[in-house]
Amino acid sequence: MKRVEIESFIKSFLLFFISLGTLSSLLIYLNYQNELEHFDKELLAKMQLCSYSLKCKEFQIDFVTKKNQSTYQLHKKEKEVSSLYPFKGGDDFYLKLFYSNKTYNKEIYFLYQESFKYLLLLTFVVLILSILFSLYALYPLRNALLLTREFVKDILHDFNTPISTMRLNISLLHREFGENKKLGRIERGIENILLLQENLKNYLNTTQSKKEMFNLSTLIEERVHLLENSYPDLTYTIEIPKDKIIFIEKKPFTRVLDNILSNASKYNKAKGSVTITYETKDNSVTISDTGKGIKDTKRVFERFYKEHERGMGIGLHIVKKLCKELEIKIKLQSVLGEGTSFKLYLS
C-alpha cells in the first residue's frame, strides 16, 4: 500500500471501529446495569420471602430501632446489603435481613465477568468488521489512484521523445550558429521541463532508498554546476567545509537540493546571487537567494500552490514531503523584493 492508501485505511478503520466499539460498549454497559437490577430484584424477593418464614440460611437476621427507614427496599452499605420489614408486635423495631457485602460483591463480580467476556467477543467482531469495511471502502480509491499513476507515467514516458528531438536539434543549431541567447533560453526551458518531469516521477515514486555517507560539499558543487550554465548572470557562492561528510539517503536529499536551488535561480533578480552555507553548531544547510521573495510562506508548501506563472506548484510540496521522509526539519524565511532563505536541519 502507498502512504495515502495506508492513511485512508487507518482513518476509515478508526472511524468505524471507534463508532461501533463505543456503541457496543454502551450496549454491554446497559445490559450489565439491567442484569444488576434484575439480580437486586431477585435478592429483594428472596429477602421478602425469608421475612415471612425466617427459614433461610443465606441471610442474617437482626432487629433495628425504627428511625424513618424505608421498608421493602434494598439498602446497600459499605459492609452489608440489607432490607427492613415490619413485623407483628414490633411497634418500635424492624426486622432486618442482611447479606454480607463480600458475598454480594462475589455475585456481582460474576455478572461483571460475563459482561466483560461479551465485550471482548463483541470487540473482536467489531475489529474484523472494521478491517473488512476499511478494505472495502479503500478499494475504489486504490483503483482510482492506480489508474491515475499509470496514466501520468504513460504521459511522462511520452515526453521523452519530443524532448530528445528538441535537445538534438538545439545541439545541431549550436553547431551551425554557435552560442545564441535565444537558443540558450530554449535550452533553459527544456531543462525546466525535464526538472518538472523529474519532480512528477519522484512524486509518483514512493520507494525507500538507503542511507549512505557522502561529501556534502562535492554534492552541492555538482548540483550548482548544472545550474550555472542555465543562469550565467547569477553568482553562486558555496561556503561548506570541503571535508564535511553526512549520512543520509542521497537520492531524495539531492532532489530536495535541486528543487530549492532551481527555485532560487529561477525566481532570482538579474545579476542576483545564491548562497549555500553550512553551520556546524546545528548541523544545518542554508540556501539563500536575492530573488523576488514569497508572499504567503504558510501556503508555499501546498501542492499546486504557486505565486508565479512559471512552474506547476509541486516542487516545494515535494521538498516538504521528502524532508518529512528524511526527518529533516525545514525552516523558511522570506521578504518580498529581498529574497528567500531555506534552512535544512539535518538529523
C-alpha positions as CSV (number, residue, x, y, z in Angstrom):
1,M,0.0,0.0,0.0
2,K,1.1,3.6,-0.7
3,R,1.2,6.1,2.1
4,V,-2.0,7.8,1.1
5,E,-3.7,4.4,1.0
6,I,-2.4,3.5,4.4
7,E,-3.6,6.8,5.8
8,S,-7.1,6.3,4.2
9,F,-7.3,2.8,5.6
10,I,-6.3,3.9,9.1
11,K,-8.8,6.7,9.2
12,S,-11.6,4.6,7.9
13,F,-10.7,1.8,10.3
14,L,-10.5,4.1,13.3
15,L,-13.8,5.9,12.4
16,F,-15.7,2.6,12.0
17,F,-14.0,0.8,14.9
18,I,-14.4,3.7,17.4
19,S,-18.1,4.3,16.4
20,L,-19.1,0.6,16.6
21,G,-16.9,0.0,19.6
22,T,-18.4,2.9,21.5
23,L,-21.9,1.7,20.6
24,S,-21.1,-1.9,21.6
25,S,-19.6,-0.8,24.9
26,L,-22.7,1.2,25.7
27,L,-24.9,-1.7,24.9
28,I,-22.9,-4.0,27.1
29,Y,-22.9,-1.5,29.9
30,L,-26.7,-1.1,29.7
31,N,-27.1,-4.8,29.7
32,Y,-24.8,-5.1,32.7
33,Q,-26.9,-2.5,34.6
34,N,-30.1,-4.4,33.6
35,E,-28.6,-7.7,34.9
36,L,-27.5,-6.0,38.1
37,E,-31.0,-4.5,38.6
38,H,-32.5,-7.9,37.9
39,F,-30.2,-9.5,40.4
40,D,-31.1,-6.9,43.1
41,K,-34.8,-7.6,42.5
42,E,-34.3,-11.3,42.9
43,L,-32.3,-10.7,46.1
44,L,-35.0,-8.5,47.5
45,A,-37.7,-11.0,46.6
46,K,-35.7,-13.7,48.4
47,M,-35.4,-11.5,51.5
48,Q,-39.1,-10.8,51.4
49,L,-40.0,-14.5,51.4
50,C,-37.5,-15.0,54.2
51,S,-39.1,-12.3,56.3
52,Y,-42.3,-14.5,56.4
53,S,-40.7,-17.8,57.4
54,L,-37.3,-16.8,58.7
55,K,-36.1,-20.1,57.4
56,C,-33.2,-19.0,55.2
57,K,-29.6,-19.7,55.7
58,E,-28.1,-17.2,53.3
59,F,-29.4,-14.1,55.2
60,Q,-28.6,-13.0,58.7
61,I,-31.4,-11.7,61.0
62,D,-31.4,-8.7,63.3
63,F,-33.7,-6.1,64.8
64,V,-33.2,-2.4,64.5
65,T,-35.0,0.6,66.0
66,K,-37.4,2.4,63.8
67,K,-35.9,5.7,62.5
68,N,-37.8,6.7,59.4
69,Q,-36.1,4.0,57.4
70,S,-37.8,2.8,54.2
71,T,-39.0,-0.8,54.2
72,Y,-39.2,-3.5,51.5
73,Q,-36.3,-1.9,49.8
74,L,-32.7,-2.9,49.3
75,H,-30.1,-0.9,51.2
76,K,-26.5,-1.1,50.0
77,K,-24.0,-0.1,52.6
78,E,-20.3,-0.4,53.0
79,K,-20.3,-3.7,54.9
80,E,-23.7,-5.2,54.1
81,V,-26.7,-5.3,51.8
82,S,-30.0,-5.3,53.8
83,S,-33.7,-4.9,53.8
84,L,-36.2,-3.9,56.6
85,Y,-39.6,-5.3,57.2
86,P,-42.3,-4.6,59.8
87,F,-43.5,-7.5,61.9
88,K,-46.4,-8.2,64.2
89,G,-45.8,-6.9,67.7
90,G,-42.8,-4.9,66.6
91,D,-44.0,-1.4,67.2
92,D,-40.6,0.1,67.9
93,F,-38.5,-2.3,65.8
94,Y,-38.0,-3.5,62.2
95,L,-36.9,-7.0,61.2
96,K,-33.6,-6.6,59.4
97,L,-32.4,-9.2,56.9
98,F,-28.9,-8.6,55.7
99,Y,-26.4,-10.1,53.3
100,S,-22.6,-9.9,53.6
101,N,-21.2,-7.3,51.3
102,K,-18.3,-9.6,50.4
103,T,-20.8,-12.3,49.3
104,Y,-22.8,-9.8,47.4
105,N,-19.7,-8.5,45.6
106,K,-18.8,-12.0,44.5
107,E,-22.1,-12.4,42.9
108,I,-21.8,-9.1,41.2
109,Y,-18.3,-9.9,40.0
110,F,-19.6,-13.0,38.3
111,L,-22.0,-10.7,36.3
112,Y,-19.1,-8.4,35.6
113,Q,-17.0,-11.3,34.2
114,E,-19.9,-12.4,32.0
115,S,-20.3,-8.8,30.6
116,F,-16.6,-8.5,30.1
117,K,-16.5,-11.7,28.1
118,Y,-19.3,-10.5,25.9
119,L,-17.4,-7.2,25.5
120,L,-14.2,-8.9,24.4
121,L,-16.1,-11.1,21.9
122,L,-18.0,-8.1,20.5
123,T,-14.8,-6.1,20.3
124,F,-13.2,-8.8,18.2
125,V,-16.2,-9.0,15.9
126,V,-16.1,-5.2,15.5
127,L,-12.4,-5.3,14.8
128,I,-12.9,-7.8,12.0
129,L,-15.9,-5.9,10.6
130,S,-13.8,-2.6,10.8
131,I,-10.9,-4.1,8.8
132,L,-13.3,-5.6,6.2
133,F,-15.2,-2.3,5.9
134,S,-12.0,-0.2,5.6
135,L,-10.6,-2.5,2.8
136,Y,-13.9,-2.4,1.0
137,A,-14.0,1.5,1.3
138,L,-10.4,1.7,0.2
139,Y,-10.9,-0.5,-2.9
140,P,-12.3,2.2,-5.3
141,L,-9.8,4.8,-4.1
142,R,-7.0,2.4,-4.7
143,N,-8.2,1.6,-8.2
144,A,-8.5,5.3,-9.0
145,L,-5.0,6.1,-7.7
146,L,-3.5,3.2,-9.7
147,L,-5.2,4.4,-12.9
148,T,-4.1,8.0,-12.3
149,R,-0.5,6.8,-11.6
150,E,-0.4,4.7,-14.7
151,F,-1.8,7.5,-16.8
152,V,0.7,10.0,-15.5
153,K,3.6,7.5,-16.0
154,D,2.5,7.0,-19.6
155,I,2.4,10.7,-20.3
156,L,5.8,11.2,-18.7
157,H,7.2,8.4,-20.8
158,D,5.8,10.0,-24.0
159,F,7.5,13.3,-23.0
160,N,10.9,11.7,-23.7
161,T,10.6,11.5,-27.5
162,P,9.8,15.2,-28.2
163,I,12.3,16.4,-25.5
164,S,15.1,14.3,-27.0
165,T,14.2,15.6,-30.5
166,M,14.4,19.2,-29.2
167,R,17.7,18.7,-27.5
168,L,19.2,17.1,-30.6
169,N,18.0,19.9,-32.8
170,I,19.4,22.5,-30.4
171,S,22.7,20.8,-30.5
172,L,22.7,21.0,-34.3
173,L,21.7,24.6,-34.2
174,H,24.6,25.4,-31.8
175,R,27.0,23.8,-34.2
176,E,25.5,25.9,-37.1
177,F,25.1,29.3,-35.3
178,G,27.3,29.0,-32.3
179,E,26.3,30.5,-28.9
180,N,23.0,32.3,-29.1
181,K,20.8,33.9,-26.4
182,K,17.6,32.6,-27.9
183,L,18.9,29.1,-28.1
184,G,20.0,29.4,-24.5
185,R,16.5,30.4,-23.4
186,I,15.1,27.4,-25.3
187,E,17.7,25.2,-23.5
188,R,16.7,26.6,-20.1
189,G,13.0,25.9,-21.0
190,I,13.8,22.3,-21.8
191,E,15.8,22.0,-18.6
192,N,12.7,23.3,-16.7
193,I,10.5,20.7,-18.4
194,L,13.0,18.0,-17.5
195,L,13.0,19.2,-13.9
196,L,9.2,19.2,-13.8
197,Q,9.2,15.7,-15.3
198,E,11.7,14.5,-12.7
199,N,9.5,16.1,-9.9
200,L,6.5,14.2,-11.2
201,K,8.4,11.0,-11.3
202,N,9.7,11.5,-7.8
203,Y,6.2,12.4,-6.6
204,L,4.8,9.1,-8.0
205,N,7.8,7.1,-6.8
206,T,7.5,6.2,-3.0
207,T,10.2,3.6,-2.8
208,Q,12.6,3.9,0.1
209,S,16.3,4.4,-0.6
210,K,19.1,3.5,1.9
211,K,21.2,5.9,3.9
212,E,24.8,6.4,2.8
213,M,27.8,8.5,3.6
214,F,29.0,11.2,1.1
215,N,30.7,14.5,0.8
216,L,28.2,17.4,1.2
217,S,30.4,20.0,-0.5
218,T,31.0,17.8,-3.5
219,L,27.3,17.1,-4.0
220,I,26.3,20.7,-3.8
221,E,29.1,21.7,-6.2
222,E,27.8,19.2,-8.7
223,R,24.2,20.4,-8.4
224,V,25.2,24.1,-8.7
225,H,27.4,23.4,-11.7
226,L,24.3,22.0,-13.5
227,L,22.5,25.3,-13.0
228,E,25.4,27.7,-13.7
229,N,25.2,27.2,-17.5
230,S,21.5,27.9,-17.5
231,Y,21.8,31.1,-15.3
232,P,25.2,32.7,-16.3
233,D,24.2,36.1,-14.8
234,L,23.8,34.7,-11.3
235,T,26.6,34.4,-8.7
236,Y,26.7,31.1,-6.8
237,T,28.6,31.0,-3.5
238,I,29.3,27.8,-1.6
239,E,30.5,28.1,2.0
240,I,30.7,24.4,3.1
241,P,33.8,22.7,4.5
242,K,35.5,20.5,1.9
243,D,35.7,17.5,4.2
244,K,32.1,17.6,5.5
245,I,30.6,14.1,5.4
246,I,26.9,13.5,6.0
247,F,24.9,10.2,6.5
248,I,21.5,10.4,4.8
249,E,19.6,9.0,1.8
250,K,21.4,10.6,-1.0
251,K,18.9,10.5,-3.9
252,P,15.9,12.1,-2.1
253,F,18.2,14.6,-0.4
254,T,19.6,15.5,-3.9
255,R,16.1,16.1,-5.1
256,V,15.5,18.5,-2.2
257,L,18.6,20.5,-3.1
258,D,17.7,20.5,-6.8
259,N,14.2,21.9,-6.2
260,I,15.4,24.6,-3.8
261,L,18.4,25.6,-5.9
262,S,16.2,25.6,-9.1
263,N,13.7,28.0,-7.4
264,A,16.4,30.2,-6.0
265,S,17.8,30.5,-9.6
266,K,14.5,30.7,-11.5
267,Y,12.9,33.4,-9.3
268,N,16.1,35.5,-8.7
269,K,16.8,39.0,-9.8
270,A,19.0,39.9,-12.7
271,K,22.7,39.6,-11.6
272,G,21.5,38.2,-8.3
273,S,23.2,35.7,-6.1
274,V,22.5,32.3,-4.5
275,T,24.5,31.4,-1.3
276,I,24.8,27.9,0.2
277,T,26.2,27.7,3.7
278,Y,26.7,25.0,6.4
279,E,26.5,25.6,10.1
280,T,28.3,23.1,12.4
281,K,26.5,24.1,15.6
282,D,23.1,23.0,14.5
283,N,24.1,20.7,11.5
284,S,22.2,22.7,9.0
285,V,22.4,23.7,5.4
286,T,21.1,27.2,4.4
287,I,20.2,28.1,0.8
288,S,19.6,31.9,0.4
289,D,18.8,33.9,-2.7
290,T,18.3,37.6,-3.6
291,G,15.1,36.9,-5.5
292,K,11.5,38.1,-5.6
293,G,10.6,36.6,-2.2
294,I,7.4,34.7,-1.3
295,K,4.1,36.4,-0.4
296,D,2.5,33.5,1.6
297,T,5.1,31.5,3.3
298,K,2.4,29.4,5.1
299,R,0.9,28.1,1.8
300,V,4.1,27.7,-0.3
301,F,4.4,24.0,0.6
302,E,0.9,23.2,-0.5
303,R,0.5,21.1,-3.6
304,F,-0.2,23.1,-6.8
305,Y,0.2,26.4,-4.9
306,K,2.2,28.9,-6.9
307,E,2.7,32.7,-7.0
308,H,4.2,32.9,-10.5
309,E,3.0,31.7,-13.9
310,R,6.1,29.5,-14.3
311,G,6.1,26.0,-12.9
312,M,3.3,23.7,-11.7
313,G,3.4,24.4,-7.9
314,I,4.6,20.9,-6.9
315,G,8.3,21.5,-6.4
316,L,8.2,22.8,-2.8
317,H,5.4,20.3,-1.9
318,I,7.8,17.6,-2.9
319,V,10.5,19.2,-0.9
320,K,8.3,19.2,2.2
321,K,7.3,15.6,1.6
322,L,10.9,14.4,1.1
323,C,12.1,16.4,4.2
324,K,9.5,14.6,6.3
325,E,10.6,11.2,5.0
326,L,14.3,12.1,5.6
327,E,13.4,13.5,9.1
328,I,14.8,16.9,8.1
329,K,13.3,20.0,9.7
330,I,12.9,22.8,7.2
331,K,12.6,26.4,8.0
332,L,11.6,29.2,5.6
333,Q,12.2,32.9,5.8
334,S,11.3,35.3,3.0
335,V,11.0,39.0,2.4
336,L,9.2,40.3,-0.7
337,G,11.7,42.0,-3.0
338,E,14.7,41.0,-1.0
339,G,14.9,37.2,-1.2
340,T,14.2,33.8,0.4
341,S,16.2,31.5,2.7
342,F,15.6,27.8,3.2
343,K,17.3,26.2,6.2
344,L,17.6,22.4,6.4
345,Y,18.3,20.9,9.8
346,L,20.0,17.6,9.1
347,S,19.1,14.8,11.6
